[in-house]
Amino acid sequence: MLASAGDVALSLVGRVVNGVIAQVDMNALLAQVDMNALLAQVDLDALMESIDLDGLLARTEMGSLIVRSTSGVASEALDVVRSGAVGIDGAIGRTVDRVLRRSSSNGR
């Protein structure tokens, strides 16, 4: 079966784009990014609202401790969120390392 001209063009464009991306020095590119300005655009309230605390707590031992506890619920929930943030931070770091083609010599 013969491919349509559109399919051939899309395939060719995809190969060209992938070839260009493979040649990009990601370290040099990211060195030009103002990370503070980028992070200032993150809506932390929206991010926190998107976290399913009930689901997160249900998958951890912390959930049963909070249910039995009558005090410090907010404090312990915050600890769980912080722990989750540390995990997310590690995942983001590993992703950035992969994008930047860095070895994971720092134990991530």
TADA-V715790 format. One record per backbone hydrogen bond with DSSP energy under -0.5 kcal/mol. NH is the residue of the N-H (numbers start at 1). CO is the residue of the C=O. E is the energy in kcal/mol with one decimal. If there is no record, write none. Layout:
NH&CO&E + NH&CO&E
This chain:
8&4&-2.2 + 9&5&-2.5 + 10&6&-2.6 + 11&7&-2.3 + 12&8&-2.4 + 13&9&-2.9 + 14&10&-2.5 + 15&11&-2.0 + 16&12&-2.3 + 17&13&-2.9 + 18&14&-2.5 + 19&15&-2.2 + 20&16&-2.5 + 21&17&-2.7 + 22&18&-2.0 + 23&19&-0.8 + 23&20&-1.0 + 24&20&-0.6 + 24&21&-1.1 + 26&24&-1.2 + 29&25&-2.3 + 30&26&-2.9 + 31&27&-1.7 + 32&28&-0.6 + 32&29&-1.1 + 33&30&-1.3 + 35&33&-1.3 + 38&34&-2.3 + 39&35&-3.1 + 40&36&-1.8 + 41&37&-0.6 + 41&38&-1.1 + 42&39&-1.5 + 44&42&-1.2 + 47&43&-2.2 + 48&44&-2.9 + 49&45&-2.3 + 50&46&-1.4 + 51&48&-1.0 + 53&51&-1.4 + 56&52&-2.8 + 57&53&-3.2 + 58&54&-2.2 + 59&55&-1.1 + 60&57&-1.4 + 63&57&-0.8 + 63&60&-0.7 + 64&60&-0.6 + 65&61&-1.6 + 66&62&-2.5 + 67&63&-2.0 + 68&64&-1.9 + 69&65&-1.5 + 76&72&-2.6 + 77&73&-2.5 + 78&74&-2.2 + 79&75&-1.8 + 80&76&-2.0 + 81&77&-2.4 + 82&78&-2.8 + 83&79&-2.6 + 84&80&-2.6 + 85&81&-2.6 + 86&82&-2.2 + 87&83&-2.0 + 88&84&-2.7 + 89&85&-3.0 + 90&86&-2.3 + 91&87&-2.1 + 92&88&-2.9 + 93&89&-2.7 + 94&90&-2.4 + 95&91&-2.2 + 96&92&-2.9 + 97&93&-2.5 + 98&94&-2.2 + 99&95&-2.7 + 100&96&-2.9 + 101&98&-0.9 + 102&97&-3.2 + 105&103&-1.0 + 107&104&-1.2
